[in-house]
Amino acid sequence: MISVDIQVMCMELVNINRRYSAQRSPTLNTVLMVEETLRKADGLMTVAELKRRLPKQVMHQTLMAVIDYLDYSGKIALHNGKVLWVFRLGSKLRRAKGLRVR
């Protein structure tokens, strides 16, 4: 099982006041599941709505850790508890000659 330890990155670089425990570190599968759900969404959604749309249940603290990571990495926009997917996969790579994005 691969685990993504974003606790240190979020706490130090973004200076978020949430306290993450090692028990709530999201796995890579959880991060990818949340990304896929947000990418397929047709617009803004609340965190509660995101939680309902996920194919598997995710604990609230774990989901918030994933959201903090996605916000920090520039993949989502987060405002007043609403989330929007904004990342364009490979947009710069597609313009490069001879490169292919899978």
N, C-alpha and C positions, 0 to 999 in steps of 0.2 A: 504494500500500500504506500503510495506517495502522498506526502503531506506538505502543504504549502504553509510555511511559517511566516505569516505576515504581521505578527504581533509587534515585533521590534520595528519593522519598517513603518508601520502606521503610527506607532506611538512616538517615534523619534522624528521622522521626516514630516509628517502631516500634523503632528501635535494634537491628536484626537484624545479626548478625555475618557474614552471608553476603556475599561480594564478587561483585557482578554486573559483568560487562563489557558494553559497549555491544553486542557481538555477540550476547548472549543476551537482549536485550530482547524480550519476547513481542509478537507482533502482536495487534491487536484480535481477529482471527479465532481465534487460539489461546486468548485469554482467554475468548471466548464458547464455544468448543468445550469447554473445561474446565468452565465454568459449567453448560452443558447436560448434560454427563455426570454431574456431581455432583448436579444437580437431579433427574435421572431415577433416580439410585441409590436403593435401598430402605433405606439405613442407613449405618452406619459402614463405611469401607473404608480400607485402607492406601494409602500413596502408590504402592506397587508395583502394587496392584490397580487403582488409578485409571489408572496408566500403561497397563496392559493393556487397559482398557475404552475408552480414547480411540480414536476412529475413525482418527486419524493419529498417527504417531510424533512425540513431543516430547522434545527433549533434557532431561535431568534438571535442569540448572541453570535452564532456561527454565520448566519445570514448577514448580520451587520458587519462582521469582520470581512466577508466577501465584498459587500457593498463599499466599505471603506477602501479596500484594495482596488476595486474597479474604478472608484472615484479618483484615487491617487494616480492610477496608471492612465487616466484620461479616456477610459472606455465608456464611462457614463457621465451624465450630468445629474447632480443631486441638488434639489432645492425644495425646501419646506416639506420634507418627507416623501417627495415624489422623485421617481427615477426615470431617466430616459437614456437609451442606448445611443451614443454619438460616434463611436469608433468606426472608421471605414477601413476594413481589412485590406491591406496591401495596396492602398491607393497610390502610393509613391512607387511601389515595385511594379505595378502594372504598366506604368509609363516607361520604365526602363526597357531597353531593347534586349531581347534574348532571355529574359527572366520570366518564370512562370510561377504563379501563386496557386498552391493547392488548397 
